[in-house]
Amino acid sequence: MYREKKFRTIGVWLAGLFFLITVVLLTQDFLQKRRTQRLEELRTECEEMAVQQDWEKLESAAREWVKLDESAADGWLNLAEAHQHQGRLTDCVECLLKIPKDDPKAPPAMLFAAEMQLNEARQPSEGLATLRALRKLTPRGQVVRKHLISLYAMTLQRQQMIDEIRDAFRYHAEPPEAYVYLMIADHLSFTNGVQLNTRWLTAEPESELFSVARAVQLIDTLKKLETTSPETEFQQKAAEEELNSLLKRYPENRALLHYRIGSAILDEDIEQVGQLLARIPETDVLDSLSLRYAGWHLMKTQRPQEAEEAYRQSLSLMPLDWHTWHELASALRNQGKLEDAETAAKVAILGKELRKDCLSLPDAGQPPAQLLDRIFEYAVRCGADDIASALHFQKQPVE
């Protein structure tokens, strides 16, 4: 009797368990079907609200959509659009960046987010970070490379610009202007540099990057004026004072130190050049421009052999720098190496003319084919094999 009762109890439990499992499965199936149906309804609602430009209702529907499915790229895109049209730009950017990175719609959304951050959303540093993340996601994307290279140039991040271009070579993703930027890399200065950095600095008033880039390009612009007035002289004096203030605040800033060293060299101030070179951090000493400046100081302090070594090391890092070839020729001539000096001098003349032509381009983004041919020949002459190979590949006809 006891055994029969036990079996009946077990049977009841098993029947109850089976019934419960059946109910759960049916409920899950019903909920899943209802969820799928609701998602389709929300998609339709969002399409209708976007056409009607009813941004509040679009926002409401899109919010429900992404709550039901956080991986829905279209849901985030609709919510981003609703935020954008209601003037909530940072919320728009946030939505665009929530699209799963493995979704095909993520790269264009990230690019749009970066462009907003750099402009109307007023988040320039975050914009740079977004572009870097996008470049890792799509290393062959030429548009992303174009943005990054230009931004590094505009903000006087010279070495980052060079590194970005050389990394782009690996994927044949460099834009045509990359070769122009390499030719002018020793002195980056742009007509709209002050304007852009002023805008970014307004968004981030404490930014070292934008304050330095703005100040250096402002003083550079003022010094290039063909005619001066009491007003421009006052502006130049104020700009110099700002540079001094920034150098005290950021004593190891590479762009500031390079500008100051370059100015001291023009003034033939050997002592100041030596003092400023000593302030360059050890991590930056192997920068090609720092090495060129070091070579100048070594020459002025009667150490031509050491200067030659510095110039050659500089050229190993940036072989297109005509100015380094010019100074190397002087160091070689000083040591009686006349044949080598003549060779270096000829390279310097070619590079100087080529750089001048690059600076006179109305649009660096559209260098003429003839100019690129000359840069290719110059790169070969300089022994810049990576640059020559990359440019040769770009010149090949598309099959």
C-alpha positions as CSV (number, residue, x, y, z in Angstrom):
1,M,0.0,0.0,0.0
2,Y,2.7,2.4,1.0
3,R,4.6,1.6,-2.2
4,E,1.5,2.2,-4.4
5,K,0.8,5.5,-2.6
6,K,4.4,6.6,-3.2
7,F,4.2,5.8,-6.9
8,R,0.9,7.6,-7.2
9,T,2.4,10.7,-5.5
10,I,5.4,10.6,-7.9
11,G,3.0,10.2,-10.8
12,V,1.1,13.3,-9.7
13,W,4.3,15.3,-9.4
14,L,5.5,14.2,-12.8
15,A,2.2,15.1,-14.4
16,G,2.2,18.5,-12.7
17,L,5.8,19.1,-13.8
18,F,5.0,18.1,-17.3
19,F,1.9,20.4,-17.2
20,L,4.1,23.3,-15.8
21,I,6.7,22.8,-18.5
22,T,4.1,22.7,-21.2
23,V,2.5,26.0,-19.9
24,V,6.0,27.6,-19.7
25,L,6.9,26.6,-23.2
26,L,3.5,27.8,-24.6
27,T,3.9,31.0,-22.7
28,Q,7.4,31.6,-24.0
29,D,6.2,30.8,-27.5
30,F,3.3,33.2,-27.2
31,L,5.6,36.0,-25.7
32,Q,8.2,35.5,-28.4
33,K,5.5,35.7,-31.1
34,R,4.0,38.8,-29.4
35,R,7.5,40.4,-29.1
36,T,8.3,39.7,-32.8
37,Q,4.9,41.2,-33.8
38,R,5.5,44.2,-31.6
39,L,8.9,44.8,-33.1
40,E,7.4,44.8,-36.6
41,E,4.7,47.2,-35.4
42,L,7.3,49.5,-34.0
43,R,9.4,49.4,-37.2
44,T,6.3,50.5,-39.1
45,E,5.4,53.2,-36.6
46,C,9.0,54.6,-36.8
47,E,8.8,54.7,-40.5
48,E,5.5,56.6,-40.4
49,M,6.6,59.0,-37.7
50,A,9.8,59.8,-39.6
51,V,7.8,60.6,-42.8
52,Q,5.5,62.7,-40.7
53,Q,8.4,64.3,-38.9
54,D,6.7,63.7,-35.6
55,W,9.9,63.5,-33.6
56,E,8.4,63.0,-30.2
57,K,6.3,60.0,-31.2
58,L,9.3,58.7,-33.2
59,E,11.4,58.9,-30.0
60,S,8.7,57.1,-28.0
61,A,8.4,54.3,-30.5
62,A,12.2,54.0,-31.0
63,R,12.8,53.9,-27.2
64,E,10.4,50.9,-26.9
65,W,12.1,49.3,-29.9
66,V,15.6,49.3,-28.4
67,K,14.2,48.3,-25.0
68,L,12.8,45.2,-26.6
69,D,15.9,44.6,-28.7
70,E,19.1,46.3,-27.7
71,S,20.9,44.9,-30.8
72,A,18.5,46.6,-33.2
73,A,20.6,49.0,-35.3
74,D,17.5,50.5,-36.9
75,G,16.0,51.1,-33.5
76,W,19.1,53.1,-32.4
77,L,19.2,54.9,-35.7
78,N,15.6,56.0,-35.4
79,L,16.1,57.1,-31.8
80,A,19.2,59.0,-32.8
81,E,17.3,60.8,-35.6
82,A,14.5,61.7,-33.1
83,H,17.1,63.2,-30.7
84,Q,18.9,65.1,-33.5
85,H,15.8,66.8,-34.7
86,Q,14.9,67.8,-31.2
87,G,18.3,69.4,-30.7
88,R,19.6,66.8,-28.2
89,L,22.9,66.2,-30.1
90,T,24.9,64.4,-27.4
91,D,22.0,61.9,-26.9
92,C,22.0,61.5,-30.7
93,V,25.7,60.6,-30.7
94,E,25.2,58.3,-27.7
95,C,22.6,56.3,-29.6
96,L,24.7,56.1,-32.8
97,L,27.6,54.6,-30.8
98,K,25.3,52.0,-29.1
99,I,24.8,50.1,-32.4
100,P,26.6,46.7,-32.0
101,K,30.0,46.9,-33.7
102,D,29.5,43.8,-35.6
103,D,26.5,45.3,-37.4
104,P,27.2,46.5,-41.0
105,K,25.4,49.8,-40.0
106,A,27.8,50.5,-37.2
107,P,30.7,52.0,-39.3
108,P,28.7,54.7,-41.1
109,A,26.9,55.5,-37.8
110,M,30.2,55.9,-36.0
111,L,31.5,58.1,-38.8
112,F,28.4,60.3,-38.6
113,A,28.7,60.4,-34.8
114,A,32.4,61.5,-35.0
115,E,31.6,64.3,-37.5
116,M,28.8,65.5,-35.1
117,Q,31.2,65.4,-32.1
118,L,33.8,67.4,-34.0
119,N,31.2,70.0,-35.0
120,E,27.8,70.8,-33.6
121,A,27.9,68.3,-30.7
122,R,31.0,70.1,-29.4
123,Q,32.9,67.0,-28.3
124,P,36.1,67.3,-30.4
125,S,38.3,65.0,-28.2
126,E,35.6,62.4,-28.2
127,G,35.3,62.8,-31.9
128,L,39.0,61.9,-32.3
129,A,38.5,58.9,-30.1
130,T,35.5,57.7,-32.1
131,L,37.5,58.0,-35.3
132,R,40.4,56.0,-33.8
133,A,37.9,53.3,-32.7
134,L,36.4,53.3,-36.2
135,R,39.8,53.0,-37.8
136,K,40.4,49.8,-35.7
137,L,37.1,48.5,-36.8
138,T,37.6,49.3,-40.5
139,P,41.3,49.7,-41.2
140,R,40.8,49.9,-44.9
141,G,38.3,52.8,-44.7
142,Q,39.9,55.6,-46.7
143,V,37.3,58.2,-45.5
144,V,38.2,57.5,-41.9
145,R,41.9,57.7,-42.6
146,K,41.3,61.0,-44.4
147,H,39.6,62.5,-41.4
148,L,42.2,61.3,-38.9
149,I,45.2,62.4,-41.0
150,S,43.7,65.8,-41.6
151,L,42.8,66.2,-37.9
152,Y,46.3,65.2,-36.8
153,A,47.7,67.8,-39.2
154,M,45.4,70.5,-38.1
155,T,46.1,70.0,-34.4
156,L,49.9,69.8,-35.1
157,Q,50.2,66.2,-34.0
158,R,52.9,65.7,-36.5
159,Q,54.2,62.3,-35.5
160,Q,50.7,60.9,-35.1
161,M,49.9,62.1,-38.6
162,I,53.0,60.4,-40.0
163,D,52.3,57.2,-38.1
164,E,48.7,57.2,-39.3
165,I,49.8,57.6,-43.0
166,R,52.3,54.8,-42.7
167,D,49.8,52.6,-41.1
168,A,47.4,53.4,-43.9
169,F,50.0,52.2,-46.4
170,R,49.6,48.7,-45.0
171,Y,46.0,48.6,-46.2
172,H,46.4,50.9,-49.3
173,A,43.9,53.2,-47.6
174,E,45.8,56.5,-47.6
175,P,44.0,59.4,-49.3
176,P,45.9,61.3,-52.1
177,E,46.7,64.3,-49.8
178,A,48.6,62.0,-47.5
179,Y,51.7,62.4,-49.8
180,V,51.3,66.2,-49.7
181,Y,51.1,66.2,-45.9
182,L,54.3,64.1,-45.8
183,M,56.1,66.7,-47.9
184,I,55.1,69.6,-45.6
185,A,55.4,67.6,-42.3
186,D,58.3,69.6,-41.0
187,H,56.1,72.7,-40.7
188,L,52.3,72.1,-40.6
189,S,50.3,75.3,-41.0
190,F,46.9,75.8,-42.6
191,T,44.8,78.8,-43.5
192,N,41.8,77.4,-41.6
193,G,43.9,76.0,-38.7
194,V,43.3,78.9,-36.4
195,Q,39.5,78.9,-37.1
196,L,39.1,75.2,-36.5
197,N,41.2,75.0,-33.4
198,T,39.4,78.1,-32.0
199,R,36.1,76.3,-32.4
200,W,37.4,73.1,-30.7
201,L,39.0,75.1,-28.0
202,T,35.8,76.9,-27.3
203,A,34.2,73.5,-26.8
204,E,37.0,72.4,-24.5
205,P,38.6,75.5,-23.0
206,E,41.1,73.4,-20.9
207,S,42.4,71.4,-23.8
208,E,46.2,71.4,-24.2
209,L,46.0,70.0,-27.7
210,F,43.7,72.7,-29.1
211,S,45.1,75.6,-27.2
212,V,48.7,74.9,-28.4
213,A,47.6,74.2,-32.0
214,R,45.6,77.4,-32.1
215,A,48.4,79.6,-30.6
216,V,51.2,78.2,-32.8
217,Q,49.2,78.6,-36.0
218,L,48.0,82.1,-35.0
219,I,51.5,83.4,-34.5
220,D,52.6,81.7,-37.7
221,T,49.8,83.3,-39.6
222,L,50.6,86.7,-38.2
223,K,54.3,86.4,-39.0
224,K,53.4,85.6,-42.7
225,L,51.5,88.8,-43.2
226,E,53.0,90.8,-46.1
227,T,51.9,94.1,-44.6
228,T,51.5,95.0,-40.9
229,S,49.6,97.5,-38.9
230,P,49.6,98.6,-35.3
231,E,46.7,96.2,-34.8
232,T,48.5,93.2,-36.2
233,E,51.7,94.1,-34.3
234,F,49.6,94.2,-31.1
235,Q,48.1,90.8,-32.1
236,Q,51.5,89.3,-32.7
237,K,52.8,90.5,-29.4
238,A,49.8,89.1,-27.6
239,A,50.2,85.8,-29.5
240,E,53.9,85.6,-28.4
241,E,52.8,86.2,-24.8
242,E,50.2,83.4,-25.1
243,L,52.9,81.0,-26.4
244,N,55.2,81.8,-23.5
245,S,52.3,81.2,-21.1
246,L,51.5,77.9,-22.7
247,L,55.1,76.8,-22.6
248,K,55.2,77.4,-18.9
249,R,52.0,75.5,-18.5
250,Y,53.0,72.6,-20.8
251,P,56.8,72.6,-20.7
252,E,57.2,69.3,-22.6
253,N,54.7,69.9,-25.3
254,R,56.4,68.8,-28.5
255,A,54.6,71.2,-30.9
256,L,55.5,74.2,-28.6
257,L,59.1,73.1,-28.2
258,H,59.5,72.6,-31.9
259,Y,58.1,76.0,-32.7
260,R,60.3,77.7,-30.2
261,I,63.4,75.8,-31.4
262,G,62.6,76.7,-35.0
263,S,62.3,80.4,-34.1
264,A,65.5,80.3,-32.1
265,I,67.3,78.8,-35.1
266,L,66.1,81.6,-37.3
267,D,67.5,84.0,-34.8
268,E,70.8,82.0,-34.6
269,D,70.3,81.8,-30.8
270,I,72.6,78.8,-30.2
271,E,72.3,78.9,-26.4
272,Q,68.5,79.0,-26.4
273,V,68.3,76.1,-28.9
274,G,70.5,74.0,-26.6
275,Q,68.3,74.8,-23.6
276,L,65.1,74.0,-25.5
277,L,66.5,70.7,-26.9
278,A,67.4,69.7,-23.3
279,R,63.7,70.0,-22.4
280,I,62.5,67.5,-25.0
281,P,61.3,64.4,-23.2
282,E,63.4,61.2,-23.8
283,T,60.4,59.6,-25.5
284,D,60.4,62.4,-28.1
285,V,64.1,62.6,-28.8
286,L,63.9,60.1,-31.7
287,D,61.4,62.4,-33.6
288,S,62.9,63.3,-36.9
289,L,62.4,67.0,-36.4
290,S,64.0,67.0,-33.0
291,L,67.0,65.2,-34.5
292,R,67.3,67.8,-37.3
293,Y,67.3,70.6,-34.7
294,A,69.9,68.6,-32.7
295,G,72.0,68.4,-35.8
296,W,71.9,72.2,-36.3
297,H,73.0,72.7,-32.7
298,L,75.8,70.2,-33.1
299,M,77.0,72.0,-36.2
300,K,77.0,75.4,-34.5
301,T,79.0,73.9,-31.6
302,Q,81.6,72.6,-34.0
303,R,80.7,68.9,-33.9
304,P,80.1,68.2,-37.6
305,Q,80.5,64.4,-37.4
306,E,77.9,64.1,-34.6
307,A,75.7,66.4,-36.6
308,E,76.0,64.2,-39.6
309,E,74.9,61.2,-37.5
310,A,71.9,63.2,-36.2
311,Y,70.9,64.2,-39.7
312,R,71.2,60.7,-41.0
313,Q,69.1,59.4,-38.1
314,S,66.5,62.1,-38.8
315,L,66.3,61.1,-42.5
316,S,65.9,57.4,-41.6
317,L,62.7,58.5,-39.9
318,M,61.5,61.1,-42.4
319,P,63.5,60.9,-45.6
320,L,61.4,63.4,-47.5
321,D,62.5,66.4,-45.3
322,W,64.4,68.5,-47.8
323,H,65.7,70.8,-45.0
324,T,67.5,67.9,-43.4
325,W,69.1,67.0,-46.7
326,H,70.3,70.6,-47.0
327,E,71.8,70.6,-43.6
328,L,73.4,67.2,-44.1
329,A,75.1,68.6,-47.2
330,S,76.7,71.3,-45.0
331,A,77.8,68.8,-42.4
332,L,79.4,66.6,-45.1
333,R,81.0,69.6,-46.8
334,N,82.5,70.7,-43.5
335,Q,84.2,67.3,-43.2
336,G,85.5,67.4,-46.7
337,K,83.1,64.7,-48.0
338,L,82.4,66.8,-51.1
339,E,80.9,64.1,-53.4
340,D,78.4,63.0,-50.8
341,A,77.7,66.7,-50.0
342,E,76.9,67.4,-53.6
343,T,74.5,64.4,-53.8
344,A,72.7,65.5,-50.6
345,A,72.5,69.1,-51.9
346,K,70.8,68.0,-55.2
347,V,68.2,66.0,-53.2
348,A,67.6,69.1,-51.1
349,I,67.0,71.3,-54.1
350,L,64.4,68.8,-55.6
351,G,62.6,68.5,-52.2
352,K,62.5,72.3,-51.6
353,E,60.9,72.9,-55.0
354,L,58.5,70.1,-54.5
355,R,57.5,71.3,-51.1
356,K,56.9,74.8,-52.4
357,D,54.6,73.4,-55.1
358,C,52.7,71.4,-52.5
359,L,52.1,74.5,-50.4
360,S,50.8,76.4,-53.4
361,L,48.0,73.8,-54.1
362,P,44.5,75.3,-53.9
363,D,43.3,72.0,-52.5
364,A,45.6,69.5,-50.9
365,G,42.9,66.9,-51.2
366,Q,43.2,66.9,-55.0
367,P,46.9,66.9,-55.9
368,P,47.4,66.6,-59.6
369,A,48.8,63.4,-61.0
370,Q,51.9,65.2,-62.2
371,L,52.7,66.3,-58.7
372,L,52.2,62.8,-57.3
373,D,54.6,61.5,-60.0
374,R,57.2,64.0,-58.9
375,I,56.7,63.0,-55.2
376,F,57.2,59.3,-56.3
377,E,60.5,60.1,-58.1
378,Y,61.6,62.2,-55.1
379,A,60.8,59.4,-52.7
380,V,62.8,57.0,-54.8
381,R,65.7,59.4,-54.8
382,C,65.5,59.8,-51.0
383,G,65.4,56.1,-50.4
384,A,61.8,56.3,-48.9
385,D,60.9,52.9,-50.1
386,D,57.7,52.5,-48.1
387,I,56.4,55.8,-49.5
388,A,57.5,55.1,-53.1
389,S,55.9,51.6,-53.0
390,A,52.6,52.9,-51.6
391,L,52.4,55.6,-54.2
392,H,53.3,53.2,-57.0
393,F,50.5,51.0,-55.9
394,Q,48.0,53.9,-55.9
395,K,49.0,54.9,-59.4
396,Q,48.2,51.5,-60.8
397,P,45.0,51.4,-62.9
398,V,42.0,49.8,-61.3
399,E,41.1,46.5,-63.1
